[in-house]
Amino acid sequence: MKQTTRPIQKSKSGTHHPGYSPYLYAMIILGLGVLAYSILRVFYLDIGLQWLILALITVLTSSHSIKIPSINAKISIGDTLYFTNVLLFGVPAGVITAALDGLAGSLRSQTRTRRLRYMLFNVAAMACSAHLAGSLFFKISGIGPLFGGFGGSFIDLLIPLSILGFSHYLFNSGSVAIIVALEKRQSLFFIWKDGFLWTSITYFAGVAAASFIALTFGDVTPKVLGVAIPVLLAVYFTYKTYLKKVDEVRSLALYDSLTGLPNRVLFKEQLEESLTMSEQEKHMLAVMFLDLDHFKRINDTYGHGIGDLLLRSVASRLKASVRGNPNSRYRSTEDQDIVIGRFGGDEFTILMKNIVHPEDATRVAQRLLKSLSNPCSLEGQEIDMSATIGISVYPFDGIDSDTLLRNADTALYHAKDNGRNSYNLYSQSMNDKSYEKLSMESQLRRALSKKEFEIHYQPKLDIHSGRISGAEALLRWNHPTRGLLDAGHFISLAEETGLIRPIGEWVLKTVCSQISTWLKHDMKAVPIAVNLSPLQFKQANLVSHVAKILEQTSLDPAFLEIELTESAIMESEQRAEEALSQLRELGIKVSVDDFGTGYSSLSRLKSFKLDALKIDRAFVKDCVRNSDDKAIITAIIAMAHSLDLNVVAEGVESDEQLAFLCEKGCNEIQGLYFCTPIAADELSTLLNTHNGFLPLMKEKGLPFASKLYSVPAVGHPAEFTPNDLDSSERRALVRMAH
């Protein structure tokens, strides 16, 4: 991907705003001055020590709060007691209480960098806020502290109390929002809206609770406090238990119960919120789809219990990978830069906010893949795993959540098509390919009913006799617009969609019917090989199904050969051994197609009931020039013969290849050198004329060609012998055969 297609944005978090330090230190100086003044004043007021008891209780309970269901807000116990202290004992007591509350909060903070500076700012902000709010309250209400009693009612204090709560909220949240905005160079409004908007409810609820306490226990004594506070705490913890249950229900609705990650609903909510922010602040963001490779195989092999443990392990590794790189600005899901969710099954989603360039997403993707590359040990099982990731980037690949998720999913499946264990950035061409694939699938589903499939046959030649010894049935699709397509254009799609089963059944029935028709009309026939896909081979009723087709078509099983790939056989060796043995008992020949590409060995295949091996065309192609291919073919032929297996070489296209295979003792050959795939009537013509010899021999100008083709096209091919040739012609035939 060219970087010019996606312009680079300057980072907004590299340096602080010029006003950051002046504002920080000005607030610290002002706040500490207010705190010092309040400490001096409180000693001149005749309010006893009750305010100090409340202040200490405020510090001890400041970390506790009551959540308000359905919204992002809490009633803080500390705020409630702070307001109580202001109402009962005046502004100085409130300022000291608020400062102690801010100090306790700072000490509990996990932030270690610049702790002293921020601790002082927090204390100063709380002191200034308390002084301003308390002064406004007593100025507007025209009364003094309530510890000595109050003759009015709550209604009389309604407006002053509202001003108390609002002014404390506005000054406190505003001062913190300003310092965050200056530090990160971000919009003050959006920081305030996202971080502090709902906290206003906290302050108003705290004021209301404080006014109730102050008016109820206006004549506060240590004895009254000793009775009231335990009662209030009992009510608090009872309500907190109830809200814990509410939280559990909400968690089940928004979080994945297995991994604890945000589920599909919550992830989409967070993505949509981030999109709104990115649109307003002109930031990019990235969405990733991560899918575990071959997870179904792991589930089927080890069971769903191990599968669940693996998903938990993956979630832990992903979270650790995100927070584990100290050099990355994306270090933790807690700071909202990255959100990891489980979308369902073995699919995980990752949201990256405020990225500078799409390559930021690819670097994180690489780190995620690396974190999953090490084997996972679960209940004594060592499990290798890998994953594939698709990435879409806002605003280039979509401006809404559904489009971004869909395009990330599209990129994921393109990455899977390219070999898995990798990542892919979305591009528009992927959608074009997806639409083309969808269209092809729709047409493929209708191809059977429209009778657009046909079978072509490629003859196999027996090297020793020079005659056609068999043929391979090859599927072709007579596409309405693209013409005749070989299986390479659509067979993988058929396997992916499951259409391979009805298509494979049609091929088997058609071939068996064709051979049966030849035999019924006293025409010559040879065994025809039919390829079975891995999905067909996995069918539990495969053998009975094949037997039923043979019975329906009245075909001698000796004329049917089943070809299977190495990987299909080795995927489930016990199941394969049983199925192959049963097919052989029916009288059907079984061969291994594309041998040499499936990483199995002849020693493992010897336990199976087989008749032949077909050497893959990839080895035949360069067998004349490539010493490795020569050695592989020589070894395959020698070992196969030691196991009494026939050897067929496919993809033969030259004299040199033919000569080498003859020299090494290959039994049969197949390829364009002799004959292209042909229709059934053309194969029948070849079998029933020229004693089954291929016309290619005439085209090659071999000296005995004329005599080969002068033999009448009747009787058994064994009637022709090399004795019908002169000595020079016999030598040429011997050279061809050996």
Beta strands, then each sheet from edge to edge (+ up, - down):
strand 1: 65-68
strand 2: 73-76
strand 3: 284-292
strand 4: 338-344
strand 5: 347-355
strand 6: 376-378
strand 7: 381-383
strand 8: 387-394
strand 9: 423-425
strand 10: 453-462
strand 11: 468-479
strand 12: 483-486
strand 13: 528-531
strand 14: 560-565
strand 15: 589-595
strand 16: 612-615
strand 17: 646-650
strand 18: 668-670
sheet 1: 1+ 2-
sheet 2: 4+ 5- 3+ 8- 9-
sheet 3: 6+ 7-
sheet 4: 12+ 11- 10+ 18- 17- 16- 15- 14- 13-
end
